[in-house]
Amino acid sequence: MAIWGIDLGGTKIEGVILSSLEDTTPIVRQRIPTEGEKGYDHIIDRIAEVLALLKKASGMAPEKIGICTPGVLDPGSQTMKNCNSTALNDRPLLADLEAKLQIPVKMANDANCFALAEAHLGVVKQQAPGARTVFGIIMGTGVGGGIVVDGKILEGKHGIGGEWGHNFLDLTGGPCYCGKTGCVETVIAGPSLERFYFEQTGKKKLLRQITEDQQHDTHAAATMERLYEQFGKALSVVINILDPDAIVIGGGVGNIDSLYTKGRERLASYIFNDKVEVPILKPLLGDSAGVFGAAALVG
């Protein structure tokens, strides 16, 4: 039976139909702008529109659908929280979608869908096929994570399983939008690293430029050293608690090659083990991870 998924993003809504979790070649794929500035009800209408496009293009209809969201459904209140698409916060998105679409809906946030997709369809399946526990990391404009155990997302009592980006790391990271200070996100997210460089130099550089300039710019080198050291500290806590069989790093910061060598070396200094044996992998699915992960929710 085909599996259906929709990725609800801040700028786009994408839908896909896959024949199974064994095949990443879409039967149908559709994408439209989110138009989130028009409000909550409009976002729900746009999701329904993507589903209608998938039905029309395929001549099929789903029995259920998975949806990747930019936030978490609180298990207690059954309303959304921690959404960067703020129109969704405090809204009963799951109930409203099931009423609108008239089919069962399974939802998970983008980090969880990333981890699920890479576990079932991506790099983990290819390079660590026996992995039972997978930790998927998003390191870009923010920092998040998702945990997959035996092919299923570990959501947790509060729906925040894997959210290592809001663990305390270092006070110098400063205030975080979540209300705390020194979160992982405030230290090793891309904008946080760029801010650190600016604070040292008074000059603005993109992270890509900082990475490229580290051989001849001492402040760029210091910024990268900060990344390696703090990455090692932050990830060591996850490994000490979860001890995953594989780790996958997505997001723009995850594209930095030296993170997998120098960052791994720093990690070895902090974990409760003689050496780092867990594979730390680059993802394969790119921006398809969200929509493929959504489909995997019902696969």
Secondary structure, DSSP 8 states (H G I E B T S, - for coil): --EEEEEE-SSEEEEEEESBTTB-S-SEEEEEE--GGG-HHHHHHHHHHHHHHHHHHHT---S-EEEEESSEE-TTT-SEES-SSGGGBTS-HHHHHHHHH-S-EEEEEHHHHHHHHHHHTSHHHHH-TT-SEEEEEEESSSEEEEEEETTEE---TTS-TT-GGGSB--GGG-B-TTS-BSBHHHHHSHHHHHHHHHHHHS----HHHHHHHTTT-HHHHHHHHHHHHHHHHHHHHHHHHH--SEEEEESSGGG-GGGGTHHHHHHHTTSSSSS--S-EE--SSGGGHHHHHHHHTT-
